[in-house]
């Protein structure tokens, strides 16, 4: 099964086929009259995606890169591969470790303050410090994400290292004013979600 799964993944990538494993497995599941397991299609997809780990290990790509992409569970192998290659290139940038650390810090803050309940709507009138302008990069990278150009998007996001560092140095996220505090949390959520469009960068090695 492992060999068969790897064979399918390699064929899809090498032939650049825009196939979605979830869609294919659900179609296959519908053609079985009796299945003893629940959610068989998703179980098969998860099994196949796990085979990617050995596939990239053979290419010298570290497990942390695979895990960062796998955390987002992209089910199109060609898309998965492009994300992995983009994250591997990003990992080698000098800004990568600091941004991975910032993503981890942001993730911890957001989890403690409500997680998924935090939105992304930012009120510009409440941005009291220039360091809070860290979301300006979004307009530049969103078109890249839409086109699947993950490498260029992450390379562009690398320029956020200095603004993000300044943000944490100069801005008190948990401000006494509830509106200001919620606005800053929304800004951090927007920042984190930019990176999550490719992978969970917080799973990469961090500086210090």
N, CA and C atoms as an extended XYZ file, in Angstrom:
624
Properties=species:S:1:pos:R:3:atomname:S:1:resname:S:1:resid:I:1 pbc="F F F"
N         0.823       -1.209        0.000 N   UNK     1
C         0.000        0.000        0.000 CA  UNK     1
C         0.856        1.257        0.000 C   UNK     1
N         1.954        1.202        0.759 N   UNK     2
C         2.851        2.351        0.784 CA  UNK     2
C         3.440        2.617       -0.599 C   UNK     2
N         3.895        1.559       -1.243 N   UNK     3
C         4.477        1.714       -2.587 CA  UNK     3
C         3.439        2.212       -3.582 C   UNK     3
N         2.236        1.668       -3.492 N   UNK     4
C         1.166        2.083       -4.403 CA  UNK     4
C         0.821        3.559       -4.190 C   UNK     4
N         0.750        3.967       -2.934 N   UNK     5
C         0.426        5.359       -2.621 CA  UNK     5
C         1.505        6.303       -3.144 C   UNK     5
N         2.768        5.939       -2.912 N   UNK     6
C         3.865        6.772       -3.404 CA  UNK     6
C         3.847        6.851       -4.930 C   UNK     6
N         3.524        5.730       -5.557 N   UNK     7
C         3.452        5.699       -7.019 CA  UNK     7
C         2.397        6.665       -7.534 C   UNK     7
N         1.242        6.670       -6.891 N   UNK     8
C         0.154        7.579       -7.290 CA  UNK     8
C         0.591        9.029       -7.111 C   UNK     8
N         1.199        9.326       -5.968 N   UNK     9
C         1.632       10.701       -5.688 CA  UNK     9
C         2.664       11.169       -6.708 C   UNK     9
N         3.617       10.311       -7.028 N   UNK    10
C         4.679       10.693       -7.968 CA  UNK    10
C         4.136       10.896       -9.372 C   UNK    10
N         3.224       10.043       -9.790 N   UNK    11
C         2.627       10.189      -11.116 CA  UNK    11
C         1.886       11.523      -11.226 C   UNK    11
N         1.096       11.832      -10.199 N   UNK    12
C         0.325       13.074      -10.214 CA  UNK    12
C         1.247       14.292      -10.274 C   UNK    12
N         2.337       14.256       -9.503 N   UNK    13
C         3.266       15.394       -9.482 CA  UNK    13
C         4.052       15.492      -10.781 C   UNK    13
N         4.619       14.364      -11.226 N   UNK    14
C         5.451       14.395      -12.429 CA  UNK    14
C         4.655       14.753      -13.676 C   UNK    14
N         3.400       14.335      -13.708 N   UNK    15
C         2.541       14.646      -14.867 CA  UNK    15
C         1.792       15.967      -14.683 C   UNK    15
N         2.016       16.587      -13.505 N   UNK    16
C         1.372       17.865      -13.185 CA  UNK    16
C        -0.146       17.792      -13.364 C   UNK    16
N        -0.731       16.756      -12.755 N   UNK    17
C        -2.173       16.542      -12.850 CA  UNK    17
C        -2.877       17.280      -11.705 C   UNK    17
N        -3.864       18.114      -12.000 N   UNK    18
C        -4.559       18.888      -10.965 CA  UNK    18
C        -5.629       18.080      -10.241 C   UNK    18
N        -5.280       16.873       -9.802 N   UNK    19
C        -6.244       15.985       -9.159 CA  UNK    19
C        -6.299       16.225       -7.659 C   UNK    19
N        -7.491       16.106       -7.113 N   UNK    20
C        -7.702       16.228       -5.673 CA  UNK    20
C        -7.945       14.834       -5.120 C   UNK    20
N        -7.073       14.404       -4.208 N   UNK    21
C        -7.205       13.057       -3.648 CA  UNK    21
C        -8.532       12.870       -2.933 C   UNK    21
N        -8.992       13.905       -2.251 N   UNK    22
C       -10.255       13.788       -1.519 CA  UNK    22
C       -11.405       13.519       -2.480 C   UNK    22
N       -11.454       14.264       -3.567 N   UNK    23
C       -12.505       14.071       -4.562 CA  UNK    23
C       -12.427       12.679       -5.181 C   UNK    23
N       -11.219       12.249       -5.533 N   UNK    24
C       -11.036       10.940       -6.161 CA  UNK    24
C       -11.439        9.808       -5.213 C   UNK    24
N       -11.026        9.914       -3.949 N   UNK    25
C       -11.333        8.851       -2.990 CA  UNK    25
C       -12.817        8.817       -2.644 C   UNK    25
N       -13.449        9.978       -2.605 N   UNK    26
C       -14.887        9.998       -2.353 CA  UNK    26
C       -15.647        9.378       -3.522 C   UNK    26
N       -15.188        9.621       -4.728 N   UNK    27
C       -15.797        8.998       -5.905 CA  UNK    27
C       -15.644        7.477       -5.832 C   UNK    27
N       -14.429        7.019       -5.456 N   UNK    28
C       -14.187        5.587       -5.331 CA  UNK    28
C       -15.046        4.977       -4.230 C   UNK    28
N       -15.185        5.717       -3.131 N   UNK    29
C       -15.990        5.229       -1.996 CA  UNK    29
C       -17.442        5.001       -2.401 C   UNK    29
N       -17.955        5.865       -3.256 N   UNK    30
C       -19.345        5.751       -3.689 CA  UNK    30
C       -19.589        4.495       -4.519 C   UNK    30
N       -18.531        3.911       -5.067 N   UNK    31
C       -18.670        2.727       -5.913 CA  UNK    31
C       -18.596        1.418       -5.133 C   UNK    31
N       -18.408        1.521       -3.818 N   UNK    32
C       -18.435        0.337       -2.964 CA  UNK    32
C       -19.810        0.229       -2.308 C   UNK    32
N       -20.392       -0.942       -2.345 N   UNK    33
C       -21.719       -1.125       -1.748 CA  UNK    33
C       -21.636       -1.352       -0.248 C   UNK    33
N       -20.530       -1.928        0.213 N   UNK    34
C       -20.387       -2.200        1.647 CA  UNK    34
C       -18.988       -1.784        2.110 C   UNK    34
N       -18.951       -0.894        3.102 N   UNK    35
C       -17.691       -0.489        3.719 CA  UNK    35
C       -17.868       -0.557        5.229 C   UNK    35
N       -16.942       -1.220        5.886 N   UNK    36
C       -17.065       -1.412        7.338 CA  UNK    36
C       -16.557       -0.206        8.129 C   UNK    36
N       -15.729        0.626        7.493 N   UNK    37
C       -15.162        1.779        8.188 CA  UNK    37
C       -15.939        3.054        7.853 C   UNK    37
N       -15.992        3.939        8.829 N   UNK    38
C       -16.589        5.251        8.612 CA  UNK    38
C       -15.544        6.208        8.031 C   UNK    38
N       -15.986        7.141        7.192 N   UNK    39
C       -15.084        8.141        6.618 CA  UNK    39
C       -13.885        7.508        5.916 C   UNK    39
N       -14.178        6.462        5.149 N   UNK    40
C       -13.111        5.718        4.476 CA  UNK    40
C       -12.281        6.611        3.566 C   UNK    40
N       -12.929        7.471        2.801 N   UNK    41
C       -12.207        8.328        1.855 CA  UNK    41
C       -11.177        9.194        2.574 C   UNK    41
N       -11.577        9.832        3.659 N   UNK    42
C       -10.663       10.701        4.395 CA  UNK    42
C        -9.517        9.904        5.015 C   UNK    42
N        -9.819        8.689        5.473 N   UNK    43
C        -8.779        7.833        6.051 CA  UNK    43
C        -7.733        7.476        5.004 C   UNK    43
N        -8.182        7.158        3.796 N   UNK    44
C        -7.267        6.820        2.709 CA  UNK    44
C        -6.433        8.042        2.314 C   UNK    44
N        -7.068        9.193        2.240 N   UNK    45
C        -6.352       10.429        1.882 CA  UNK    45
C        -5.271       10.725        2.915 C   UNK    45
N        -5.614       10.611        4.193 N   UNK    46
C        -4.631       10.860        5.250 CA  UNK    46
C        -3.456        9.899        5.138 C   UNK    46
N        -3.753        8.632        4.849 N   UNK    47
C        -2.702        7.625        4.692 CA  UNK    47
C        -1.771        8.007        3.547 C   UNK    47
N        -2.353        8.436        2.431 N   UNK    48
C        -1.543        8.783        1.263 CA  UNK    48
C        -0.709       10.031        1.525 C   UNK    48
N        -1.290       11.035        2.180 N   UNK    49
C        -0.542       12.256        2.467 CA  UNK    49
C         0.633       11.984        3.400 C   UNK    49
N         0.482       11.021        4.288 N   UNK    50
C         1.569       10.668        5.202 CA  UNK    50
C         2.756       10.057        4.465 C   UNK    50
N         2.495        9.477        3.281 N   UNK    51
C         3.576        8.894        2.500 CA  UNK    51
C         4.517        9.970        1.949 C   UNK    51
N         4.032       11.203        1.890 N   UNK    52
C         4.858       12.300        1.408 CA  UNK    52
C         6.104       12.490        2.272 C   UNK    52
N         5.990       12.135        3.547 N   UNK    53
C         7.105       12.369        4.472 CA  UNK    53
C         8.363       11.649        4.006 C   UNK    53
N         8.228       10.369        3.669 N   UNK    54
C         9.377        9.603        3.180 CA  UNK    54
C         9.817       10.114        1.808 C   UNK    54
N         8.854       10.518        0.999 N   UNK    55
C         9.141       11.034       -0.343 CA  UNK    55
C        10.072       12.239       -0.261 C   UNK    55
N         9.799       13.163        0.645 N   UNK    56
C        10.633       14.357        0.758 CA  UNK    56
C        11.908       14.093        1.534 C   UNK    56
N        11.856       13.128        2.433 N   UNK    57
C        13.065       12.752        3.165 CA  UNK    57
C        14.127       12.260        2.186 C   UNK    57
N        13.704       11.520        1.180 N   UNK    58
C        14.632       11.036        0.153 CA  UNK    58
C        15.251       12.185       -0.629 C   UNK    58
N        14.561       13.319       -0.682 N   UNK    59
C        15.049       14.489       -1.412 CA  UNK    59
C        15.855       15.432       -0.523 C   UNK    59
N        16.045       15.040        0.742 N   UNK    60
C        16.807       15.866        1.661 CA  UNK    60
C        16.024       17.021        2.250 C   UNK    60
N        14.703       16.981        2.131 N   UNK    61
C        13.848       18.020        2.705 CA  UNK    61
C        13.408       17.570        4.094 C   UNK    61
N        13.672       18.396        5.087 N   UNK    62
C        13.444       18.017        6.476 CA  UNK    62
C        11.993       17.769        6.830 C   UNK    62
N        11.803       16.976        7.874 N   UNK    63
C        10.452       16.625        8.317 CA  UNK    63
C         9.660       17.856        8.742 C   UNK    63
N        10.348       18.886        9.278 N   UNK    64
C         9.635       20.070        9.741 CA  UNK    64
C         8.956       20.810        8.581 C   UNK    64
N         9.559       20.745        7.397 N   UNK    65
C         8.957       21.379        6.224 CA  UNK    65
C         7.703       20.603        5.814 C   UNK    65
N         7.834       19.288        5.769 N   UNK    66
C         6.671       18.439        5.455 CA  UNK    66
C         5.546       18.676        6.468 C   UNK    66
N         5.885       18.700        7.755 N   UNK    67
C         4.870       18.855        8.798 CA  UNK    67
C         4.184       20.221        8.720 C   UNK    67
N         4.939       21.259        8.353 N   UNK    68
C         4.364       22.595        8.233 CA  UNK    68
C         3.289       22.632        7.155 C   UNK    68
N         3.552       21.944        6.045 N   UNK    69
C         2.573       21.891        4.953 CA  UNK    69
C         1.439       20.927        5.300 C   UNK    69
N         1.780       19.782        5.849 N   UNK    70
C         0.785       18.766        6.193 CA  UNK    70
C        -0.240       19.303        7.190 C   UNK    70
N         0.179       20.252        8.024 N   UNK    71
C        -0.732       20.833        9.015 CA  UNK    71
C        -1.921       21.511        8.348 C   UNK    71
N        -1.761       21.954        7.116 N   UNK    72
C        -2.840       22.599        6.376 CA  UNK    72
C        -3.660       21.584        5.574 C   UNK    72
N        -3.206       20.369        5.471 N   UNK    73
C        -3.863       19.253        4.764 CA  UNK    73
C        -4.339       19.606        3.352 C   UNK    73
N        -3.442       20.111        2.500 N   UNK    74
C        -3.827       20.288        1.100 CA  UNK    74
C        -3.948       18.909        0.448 C   UNK    74
N        -5.044       18.635       -0.213 N   UNK    75
C        -5.310       17.284       -0.722 CA  UNK    75
C        -5.017       17.111       -2.213 C   UNK    75
N        -4.505       18.153       -2.855 N   UNK    76
C        -4.054       18.009       -4.237 CA  UNK    76
C        -2.536       17.819       -4.211 C   UNK    76
N        -2.038       16.644       -4.577 N   UNK    77
C        -0.599       16.371       -4.485 CA  UNK    77
C         0.284       17.400       -5.177 C   UNK    77
N        -0.140       17.876       -6.335 N   UNK    78
C         0.666       18.873       -7.049 CA  UNK    78
C         0.762       20.156       -6.236 C   UNK    78
N        -0.340       20.553       -5.617 N   UNK    79
C        -0.362       21.731       -4.760 CA  UNK    79
C         0.478       21.501       -3.511 C   UNK    79
N         0.377       20.314       -2.936 N   UNK    80
C         1.163       19.945       -1.752 CA  UNK    80
C         2.646       20.094       -2.072 C   UNK    80
N         3.049       19.572       -3.220 N   UNK    81
C         4.463       19.606       -3.620 CA  UNK    81
C         4.947       21.040       -3.804 C   UNK    81
N         4.140       21.874       -4.416 N   UNK    82
C         4.537       23.271       -4.630 CA  UNK    82
C         4.689       24.004       -3.300 C   UNK    82
N         3.824       23.690       -2.361 N   UNK    83
C         3.932       24.302       -1.038 CA  UNK    83
C         5.226       23.870       -0.346 C   UNK    83
N         5.518       22.571       -0.411 N   UNK    84
C         6.735       22.058        0.224 CA  UNK    84
C         7.970       22.720       -0.370 C   UNK    84
N         8.031       22.818       -1.680 N   UNK    85
C         9.192       23.429       -2.333 CA  UNK    85
C         9.307       24.906       -1.940 C   UNK    85
N         8.165       25.584       -1.808 N   UNK    86
C         8.178       26.989       -1.425 CA  UNK    86
C         8.657       27.168        0.016 C   UNK    86
N         8.179       26.314        0.911 N   UNK    87
C         8.577       26.399        2.317 CA  UNK    87
C        10.049       26.040        2.487 C   UNK    87
N        10.525       25.066        1.713 N   UNK    88
C        11.943       24.694        1.773 CA  UNK    88
C        12.813       25.871        1.342 C   UNK    88
N        12.397       26.589        0.294 N   UNK    89
C        13.145       27.768       -0.152 CA  UNK    89
C        13.071       28.873        0.903 C   UNK    89
N        11.895       29.059        1.499 N   UNK    90
C        11.709       30.079        2.533 CA  UNK    90
C        12.575       29.768        3.750 C   UNK    90
N        12.637       28.487        4.113 N   UNK    91
C        13.386       28.073        5.304 CA  UNK    91
C        14.848       28.492        5.224 C   UNK    91
N        15.373       28.603        4.032 N   UNK    92
C        16.780       28.932        3.858 CA  UNK    92
C        17.055       30.440        3.833 C   UNK    92
N        15.999       31.244        3.882 N   UNK    93
C        16.176       32.694        3.931 CA  UNK    93
C        16.632       33.116        5.328 C   UNK    93
N        17.425       34.182        5.429 N   UNK    94
C        17.902       34.623        6.753 CA  UNK    94
C        16.783       35.073        7.679 C   UNK    94
N        15.637       35.471        7.111 N   UNK    95
C        14.529       35.938        7.939 CA  UNK    95
C        13.645       34.806        8.467 C   UNK    95
N        13.842       33.600        7.954 N   UNK    96
C        12.903       32.508        8.209 CA  UNK    96
C        12.763       32.155        9.686 C   UNK    96
N        13.864       31.985       10.395 N   UNK    97
C        13.786       31.561       11.794 CA  UNK    97
C        13.071       32.589       12.657 C   UNK    97
N        13.364       33.878       12.414 N   UNK    98
C        12.716       34.919       13.206 CA  UNK    98
C        11.219       34.956       12.930 C   UNK    98
N        10.827       34.797       11.672 N   UNK    99
C         9.409       34.812       11.332 CA  UNK    99
C         8.702       33.562       11.835 C   UNK    99
N         9.403       32.435       11.846 N   UNK   100
C         8.824       31.216       12.411 CA  UNK   100
C         8.569       31.417       13.902 C   UNK   100
N         9.522       32.053       14.577 N   UNK   101
C         9.350       32.344       15.994 CA  UNK   101
C         8.203       33.309       16.235 C   UNK   101
N         8.087       34.319       15.359 N   UNK   102
C         6.993       35.287       15.491 CA  UNK   102
C         5.651       34.605       15.286 C   UNK   102
N         5.575       33.708       14.296 N   UNK   103
C         4.336       32.974       14.055 CA  UNK   103
C         3.957       32.119       15.250 C   UNK   103
N         4.955       31.515       15.882 N   UNK   104
C         4.689       30.695       17.063 CA  UNK   104
C         4.169       31.564       18.200 C   UNK   104
N         4.771       32.732       18.358 N   UNK   105
C         4.349       33.664       19.408 CA  UNK   105
C         2.922       34.155       19.148 C   UNK   105
N         2.654       34.519       17.891 N   UNK   106
C         1.312       34.977       17.521 CA  UNK   106
C         0.288       33.880       17.764 C   UNK   106
N         0.632       32.653       17.374 N   UNK   107
C        -0.274       31.524       17.556 CA  UNK   107
C        -0.612       31.323       19.026 C   UNK   107
N         0.388       31.420       19.897 N   UNK   108
C         0.160       31.251       21.334 CA  UNK   108
C        -0.739       32.347       21.888 C   UNK   108
N        -0.499       33.584       21.437 N   UNK   109
C        -1.319       34.708       21.904 CA  UNK   109
C        -2.772       34.518       21.485 C   UNK   109
N        -2.968       34.189       20.213 N   UNK   110
C        -4.326       34.046       19.696 CA  UNK   110
C        -5.061       32.883       20.355 C   UNK   110
N        -4.348       31.791       20.602 N   UNK   111
C        -4.965       30.633       21.260 CA  UNK   111
C        -5.459       31.003       22.656 C   UNK   111
N        -4.653       31.759       23.388 N   UNK   112
C        -5.023       32.160       24.748 CA  UNK   112
C        -6.175       33.152       24.764 C   UNK   112
N        -6.343       33.893       23.645 N   UNK   113
C        -7.349       34.947       23.625 CA  UNK   113
C        -8.618       34.579       22.852 C   UNK   113
N        -8.780       33.302       22.537 N   UNK   114
C       -10.037       32.903       21.903 CA  UNK   114
C        -9.914       32.151       20.616 C   UNK   114
N        -8.693       32.081       20.061 N   UNK   115
C        -8.467       31.276       18.874 CA  UNK   115
C        -9.326       31.645       17.687 C   UNK   115
N       -10.157       30.710       17.255 N   UNK   116
C       -10.963       30.883       16.044 CA  UNK   116
C       -12.010       31.986       16.162 C   UNK   116
N       -12.298       32.421       17.383 N   UNK   117
C       -13.307       33.467       17.557 CA  UNK   117
C       -12.779       34.857       17.204 C   UNK   117
N       -11.470       34.970       17.011 N   UNK   118
C       -10.859       36.260       16.672 CA  UNK   118
C       -10.956       36.482       15.163 C   UNK   118
N       -11.460       37.622       14.772 N   UNK   119
C       -11.623       37.915       13.355 CA  UNK   119
C       -10.382       38.523       12.737 C   UNK   119
N       -10.551       39.047       11.505 N   UNK   120
C        -9.439       39.681       10.800 CA  UNK   120
C        -9.731       41.136       10.462 C   UNK   120
N       -10.870       41.636       10.891 N   UNK   121
C       -11.251       43.003       10.548 CA  UNK   121
C       -10.462       43.995       11.394 C   UNK   121
N        -9.670       44.828       10.718 N   UNK   122
C        -8.811       45.793       11.404 CA  UNK   122
C        -9.327       47.205       11.159 C   UNK   122
N        -9.486       47.964       12.236 N   UNK   123
C        -9.928       49.352       12.166 CA  UNK   123
C        -8.690       50.236       12.100 C   UNK   123
N        -8.433       50.821       10.925 N   UNK   124
C        -7.226       51.630       10.730 CA  UNK   124
C        -7.170       52.810       11.686 C   UNK   124
N        -8.331       53.316       12.104 N   UNK   125
C        -8.356       54.480       12.992 CA  UNK   125
C        -7.820       54.165       14.382 C   UNK   125
N        -7.749       52.871       14.696 N   UNK   126
C        -7.259       52.460       16.013 CA  UNK   126
C        -5.792       52.045       16.001 C   UNK   126
N        -5.157       52.173       14.859 N   UNK   127
C        -3.743       51.816       14.768 CA  UNK   127
C        -2.924       52.992       15.284 C   UNK   127
N        -2.544       52.918       16.542 N   UNK   128
C        -1.911       54.055       17.197 CA  UNK   128
C        -0.406       54.142       16.972 C   UNK   128
N         0.208       53.067       16.555 N   UNK   129
C         1.651       53.039       16.358 CA  UNK   129
C         1.979       52.613       14.937 C   UNK   129
N         3.022       53.211       14.408 N   UNK   130
C         3.412       52.864       13.039 CA  UNK   130
C         3.773       51.393       12.926 C   UNK   130
N         4.234       50.787       14.026 N   UNK   131
C         4.619       49.378       14.009 CA  UNK   131
C         3.429       48.468       13.779 C   UNK   131
N         2.222       49.008       13.933 N   UNK   132
C         1.032       48.185       13.740 CA  UNK   132
C         0.670       48.032       12.260 C   UNK   132
N         1.403       48.677       11.392 N   UNK   133
C         1.078       48.638        9.969 CA  UNK   133
C         1.636       47.380        9.291 C   UNK   133
N         1.698       46.280       10.013 N   UNK   134
C         2.331       45.069        9.483 CA  UNK   134
C         1.473       44.338        8.450 C   UNK   134
N         0.229       44.770        8.285 N   UNK   135
C        -0.650       44.040        7.364 CA  UNK   135
C        -0.652       44.610        5.949 C   UNK   135
N         0.168       45.624        5.684 N   UNK   136
C         0.176       46.241        4.367 CA  UNK   136
C         0.655       45.287        3.280 C   UNK   136
N         1.398       44.262        3.691 N   UNK   137
C         1.940       43.313        2.724 CA  UNK   137
C         0.844       42.449        2.104 C   UNK   137
N        -0.307       42.378        2.755 N   UNK   138
C        -1.378       41.499        2.288 CA  UNK   138
C        -1.775       41.794        0.842 C   UNK   138
N        -1.919       43.054        0.510 N   UNK   139
C        -2.347       43.419       -0.838 CA  UNK   139
C        -1.368       42.937       -1.896 C   UNK   139
N        -0.099       42.842       -1.529 N   UNK   140
C         0.931       42.418       -2.486 CA  UNK   140
C         0.919       40.897       -2.705 C   UNK   140
N         0.688       40.162       -1.618 N   UNK   141
C         0.864       38.708       -1.719 CA  UNK   141
C        -0.414       37.938       -2.035 C   UNK   141
N        -1.575       38.508       -1.762 N   UNK   142
C        -2.820       37.781       -2.009 CA  UNK   142
C        -2.950       37.333       -3.465 C   UNK   142
N        -2.623       38.180       -4.455 N   UNK   143
C        -2.692       37.705       -5.849 CA  UNK   143
C        -1.737       36.543       -6.120 C   UNK   143
N        -0.594       36.533       -5.444 N   UNK   144
C         0.368       35.436       -5.609 CA  UNK   144
C        -0.206       34.137       -5.066 C   UNK   144
N        -0.875       34.228       -3.917 N   UNK   145
C        -1.507       33.039       -3.350 CA  UNK   145
C        -2.592       32.514       -4.280 C   UNK   145
N        -3.382       33.414       -4.824 N   UNK   146
C        -4.478       33.012       -5.706 CA  UNK   146
C        -3.955       32.265       -6.928 C   UNK   146
N        -2.753       32.625       -7.375 N   UNK   147
C        -2.150       31.980       -8.547 CA  UNK   147
C        -1.304       30.768       -8.175 C   UNK   147
N        -1.276       30.429       -6.881 N   UNK   148
C        -0.492       29.277       -6.442 CA  UNK   148
C         1.011       29.511       -6.468 C   UNK   148
N         1.419       30.778       -6.544 N   UNK   149
C         2.849       31.103       -6.560 CA  UNK   149
C         3.324       31.263       -5.120 C   UNK   149
N         3.396       30.140       -4.428 N   UNK   150
C         3.716       30.153       -3.008 CA  UNK   150
C         5.140       30.629       -2.735 C   UNK   150
N         6.072       30.278       -3.613 N   UNK   151
C         7.472       30.659       -3.399 CA  UNK   151
C         7.628       32.178       -3.402 C   UNK   151
N         7.036       32.835       -4.393 N   UNK   152
C         7.129       34.300       -4.466 CA  UNK   152
C         6.410       34.954       -3.292 C   UNK   152
N         5.280       34.369       -2.893 N   UNK   153
C         4.513       34.928       -1.783 CA  UNK   153
C         5.313       34.870       -0.485 C   UNK   153
N         5.907       33.722       -0.187 N   UNK   154
C         6.685       33.594        1.043 CA  UNK   154
C         7.931       34.464        0.998 C   UNK   154
N         8.541       34.571       -0.178 N   UNK   155
C         9.711       35.432       -0.318 CA  UNK   155
C         9.339       36.880       -0.038 C   UNK   155
N         8.167       37.281       -0.508 N   UNK   156
C         7.687       38.634       -0.260 CA  UNK   156
C         7.371       38.839        1.220 C   UNK   156
N         6.768       37.825        1.843 N   UNK   157
C         6.429       37.930        3.262 CA  UNK   157
C         7.671       38.003        4.153 C   UNK   157
N         8.812       37.549        3.625 N   UNK   158
C        10.047       37.611        4.407 CA  UNK   158
C        10.400       39.051        4.761 C   UNK   158
N         9.922       40.000        3.950 N   UNK   159
C        10.207       41.412        4.218 CA  UNK   159
C         9.484       41.912        5.462 C   UNK   159
N         8.593       41.083        6.016 N   UNK   160
C         7.856       41.481        7.213 CA  UNK   160
C         8.658       41.294        8.496 C   UNK   160
N         9.845       40.717        8.383 N   UNK   161
C        10.586       40.439        9.616 CA  UNK   161
C        10.788       41.702       10.459 C   UNK   161
N        11.289       42.777        9.850 N   UNK   162
C        11.557       44.005       10.613 CA  UNK   162
C        10.274       44.613       11.188 C   UNK   162
N         9.195       44.771       10.378 N   UNK   163
C         7.949       45.312       10.947 CA  UNK   163
C         7.389       44.459       12.074 C   UNK   163
N         7.490       43.132       11.933 N   UNK   164
C         6.967       42.247       12.983 CA  UNK   164
C         7.813       42.372       14.249 C   UNK   164
N         9.133       42.416       14.080 N   UNK   165
C        10.004       42.602       15.240 CA  UNK   165
C         9.686       43.921       15.941 C   UNK   165
N         9.493       44.975       15.146 N   UNK   166
C         9.171       46.290       15.713 CA  UNK   166
C         7.828       46.260       16.438 C   UNK   166
N         6.897       45.520       15.860 N   UNK   167
C         5.562       45.427       16.467 CA  UNK   167
C         5.660       44.881       17.887 C   UNK   167
N         6.380       43.773       18.042 N   UNK   168
C         6.474       43.159       19.367 CA  UNK   168
C         7.345       43.980       20.319 C   UNK   168
N         8.283       44.764       19.759 N   UNK   169
C         9.132       45.611       20.601 CA  UNK   169
C         8.396       46.856       21.084 C   UNK   169
N         7.514       47.398       20.241 N   UNK   170
C         6.941       48.709       20.508 CA  UNK   170
C         5.456       48.705       20.896 C   UNK   170
N         4.761       47.604       20.607 N   UNK   171
C         3.307       47.597       20.802 CA  UNK   171
C         2.905       46.628       21.906 C   UNK   171
N         2.101       47.100       22.820 N   UNK   172
C         1.526       46.240       23.851 CA  UNK   172
C         0.222       45.664       23.300 C   UNK   172
N         0.256       44.391       22.917 N   UNK   173
C        -0.915       43.773       22.300 CA  UNK   173
C        -2.111       43.806       23.241 C   UNK   173
N        -1.891       43.415       24.487 N   UNK   174
C        -2.979       43.345       25.457 CA  UNK   174
C        -3.195       44.707       26.116 C   UNK   174
N        -3.575       45.678       25.304 N   UNK   175
C        -3.826       47.039       25.799 CA  UNK   175
C        -5.046       47.053       26.725 C   UNK   175
N        -5.100       48.048       27.615 N   UNK   176
C        -6.231       48.166       28.539 CA  UNK   176
C        -7.527       48.466       27.797 C   UNK   176
N        -7.429       49.275       26.741 N   UNK   177
C        -8.599       49.622       25.944 CA  UNK   177
C        -9.031       48.397       25.145 C   UNK   177
N       -10.237       47.901       25.396 N   UNK   178
C       -10.702       46.664       24.756 CA  UNK   178
C       -10.731       46.773       23.238 C   UNK   178
N       -11.177       47.907       22.716 N   UNK   179
C       -11.256       48.076       21.265 CA  UNK   179
C        -9.868       48.027       20.632 C   UNK   179
N        -8.912       48.701       21.264 N   UNK   180
C        -7.533       48.699       20.758 CA  UNK   180
C        -6.949       47.298       20.842 C   UNK   180
N        -7.196       46.618       21.968 N   UNK   181
C        -6.692       45.260       22.155 CA  UNK   181
C        -7.252       44.305       21.102 C   UNK   181
N        -8.552       44.354       20.887 N   UNK   182
C        -9.175       43.471       19.897 CA  UNK   182
C        -8.681       43.779       18.487 C   UNK   182
N        -8.411       45.057       18.230 N   UNK   183
C        -7.918       45.453       16.914 CA  UNK   183
C        -6.524       44.888       16.673 C   UNK   183
N        -5.701       44.922       17.706 N   UNK   184
C        -4.342       44.396       17.584 CA  UNK   184
C        -4.349       42.872       17.443 C   UNK   184
N        -5.267       42.225       18.137 N   UNK   185
C        -5.395       40.775       17.991 CA  UNK   185
C        -5.851       40.418       16.575 C   UNK   185
N        -6.766       41.213       16.028 N   UNK   186
C        -7.232       40.978       14.660 CA  UNK   186
C        -6.099       41.170       13.665 C   UNK   186
N        -5.245       42.143       13.928 N   UNK   187
C        -4.090       42.386       13.062 CA  UNK   187
C        -3.138       41.192       13.086 C   UNK   187
N        -2.889       40.657       14.284 N   UNK   188
C        -2.027       39.479       14.406 CA  UNK   188
C        -2.660       38.275       13.717 C   UNK   188
N        -3.968       38.142       13.826 N   UNK   189
C        -4.668       37.031       13.187 CA  UNK   189
C        -4.549       37.135       11.670 C   UNK   189
N        -4.654       38.342       11.153 N   UNK   190
C        -4.506       38.539        9.711 CA  UNK   190
C        -3.096       38.171        9.265 C   UNK   190
N        -2.119       38.572       10.056 N   UNK   191
C        -0.728       38.253        9.738 CA  UNK   191
C        -0.501       36.741        9.715 C   UNK   191
N        -0.983       36.075       10.753 N   UNK   192
C        -0.792       34.617       10.827 CA  UNK   192
C        -1.496       33.912        9.678 C   UNK   192
N        -2.692       34.354        9.351 N   UNK   193
C        -3.451       33.707        8.282 CA  UNK   193
C        -2.808       33.894        6.915 C   UNK   193
N        -2.023       34.955        6.747 N   UNK   194
C        -1.289       35.123        5.492 CA  UNK   194
C        -0.332       33.951        5.287 C   UNK   194
N         0.436       33.638        6.336 N   UNK   195
C         1.384       32.530        6.243 CA  UNK   195
C         0.662       31.190        6.134 C   UNK   195
N        -0.478       31.067        6.833 N   UNK   196
C        -1.212       29.802        6.820 CA  UNK   196
C        -1.791       29.470        5.454 C   UNK   196
N        -1.805       30.423        4.544 N   UNK   197
C        -2.259       30.131        3.186 CA  UNK   197
C        -1.311       29.152        2.493 C   UNK   197
N        -0.100       29.042        3.030 N   UNK   198
C         0.875       28.103        2.466 CA  UNK   198
C         1.103       26.942        3.427 C   UNK   198
N         1.457       27.264        4.655 N   UNK   199
C         1.821       26.233        5.631 CA  UNK   199
C         1.812       26.852        7.022 C   UNK   199
N         1.949       25.998        8.037 N   UNK   200
C         2.058       26.480        9.406 CA  UNK   200
C         3.537       26.739        9.687 C   UNK   200
N         3.955       27.970        9.406 N   UNK   201
C         5.355       28.345        9.528 CA  UNK   201
C         5.860       28.221       10.963 C   UNK   201
N         4.951       28.257       11.936 N   UNK   202
C         5.361       28.169       13.337 CA  UNK   202
C         6.005       26.821       13.666 C   UNK   202
N         5.822       25.828       12.785 N   UNK   203
C         6.406       24.501       13.014 CA  UNK   203
C         7.849       24.396       12.535 C   UNK   203
N         8.338       25.446       11.867 N   UNK   204
C         9.727       25.454       11.428 CA  UNK   204
C        10.636       25.816       12.608 C   UNK   204
N        11.934       25.478       12.515 N   UNK   205
C        12.863       25.852       13.579 CA  UNK   205
C        12.886       27.357       13.776 C   UNK   205
N        13.003       27.791       15.026 N   UNK   206
C        12.979       29.218       15.330 CA  UNK   206
C        14.322       29.709       15.815 C   UNK   206
N        14.533       31.003       15.697 N   UNK   207
C        15.784       31.595       16.125 CA  UNK   207
C        15.872       31.603       17.649 C   UNK   207
N        17.052       31.440       18.141 N   UNK   208
C        17.282       31.514       19.597 CA  UNK   208
C        16.665       30.365       20.323 C   UNK   208
